Amino acid sequence: SALLAARKGKPSVTMAEFEEAIDRVVAGLEKKKRVMSKKEKEIVAYHETGHALMAEFLDTTDPVHKISIIPRGIAALGYTLQLPTEDRYLMTRQELLDRLCVLLGGRVAEEVVFGEISTGAHNDLARSTDIAKSMVKEYGMSDKLGYVTFESERRPLFLDLNPGFGSKDYSEETAKEIDNEVKRIVDESYNRVKNLLNEKRALLEKVAQTLLEKETIEGEQLRSLIKEDAGEHETNQHREETD
């Protein structure tokens, strides 16, 4: 932040420099020369809006600080930044499920709007699968498999004195049950996200179109759009009841 302020000839660091520094650290340098087609930009806008709406509507997730579709770094075509409201050292089962839903929000939004999916969600899918695997194999959060861990403690290889370390200490049948449980958790989260985004389809369109126009939406602006949509929904409901 200080370096950015100095480069601009400013006598002090302002919030604008802090924001730009956060963006650089989180997503990399801005790449405005990276040209995306209109279709690609639309896909990225709806993808990021899907993440953001899930983050705002689920009970345990961190609030959205910013959504952007300005390309950054090596591969980031857009990003949604959430900021925690407090320090956290533990996560509950529901919090992990909600985080998984936020990760799936981008992929599901593409499917809801375009009836098609892109390669842009590969990192989201990897992270959501990792969460589901950890819930089943490490945290004992599967009702079917019970309070058992199937993940041996990870240690650096050069400290490993046990030649059998890392091998599975459970049967192939259990391995299959683990795979089925991981898939069930991801599938149920996917259906939860799809139902919510279908229900909020008009809001999904409004936020994505605003993002296409402005390229960046701050968290407060996003929440204003959500409030507007809720107000319009209540008005329409009242009219229907009156009629």
Secondary structure, DSSP 8 states (H G I E B T S, - for coil): -HHHHHHTT-SS--HHHHHHHHHHHHH-SB-TT----HHHHHHHHHHHHHHHHHHHHSTTS--EEEEE-S-BTTTBS-EEEE--SS--S---HHHHHHHHHHHHHHHHHHHHHHS---GGGHHHHHHHHHHHHHHHHTS--BTTTBS---------GGG---TTTTS--S-HHHHHHHHHHHHHHHHHHHHHHHHHHHHTHHHHHHHHHHHHHHSEEEHHHHHHHHHHHHHHHHHHHHHHHH-
